[in-house]
Amino acid sequence: MTQSFQVGDLEVKGFSDGILKTSIDFVVGMDRAQSEGLVGGTDNGALFIPVNNFLFEKDGKIIMIDAGAGNTMQPTLGKLPGNLRAAGIDPSAIDYIVITHIHPDHANGLVDDAGAAIYPNAEILVHAQEFDFWMAESDGATPVKVRNTRARNRINMKPYMERVRRMRDGDEVLGCTPMLAPGHSPGHTVWRIGTGRKAFVAWGDLVHFSAIQISHPQTAVTYDLDPDMARQSRLRMLDMVANEKLAVAGAHVNEPGFGYLSRKGSGYSFEPAA
Ligand SMILES: [Zn+2]
């Protein structure tokens, strides 16, 4: 069943791409006993996190946030197109895809196994800083992780190249405004969507392990290309979200993936939307 929440005049629906198996070993700067305790224990460190996508309509257009992993990562992922169809939404009906960052679990699902667009009519909204970094040429000094993701991102973006809108902070399309929150990736973006206080943020991977990083926002993960910068972005953005009482749609926040932050101790707690 599709879950939805209301933010002002927007009805935001959550669509799962599936479950990503990861590891508590990827937590940086917290001892193992504490991180195990926060997630309620693991079997040999295995941690299972959701890959959430969101969709809403505005002015007769259908806008989706991120595109899932496709068939490229784990068999438990790549469920997004099927879940859209099950809800009566043909992927060809999607007009815009807002991208938080161009990592495999958010962008590899843009294309099918043959490299054809799964969303043939969608325009991509992405921060220029993120797009330019991943579309740049690699050289001998480029870390392997970056080189591989760049190579894959050429495949992801190829059928969309004529309809990519490179945006910067302050730009707006249908109420969607990017706010640079770098660190996890160089142009990682928190999108503010809606009007005034009747807005929500799609915060991408600002928080990767929600059971740990919302209550302990100083804690980074090895997925962050620059963990210190990611930490600063997280602290700054969580503060803003809590101050403004904005609703949150989190790419890897445990079910239902959306809700509100409140301050608790030196961190925050997450109240799921009803
Ligand atoms: Zn992610």
Residues whose N, C-alpha, C, O or C-beta is under 5 A from the ligand:
A	BS01	ZN	D105 D205
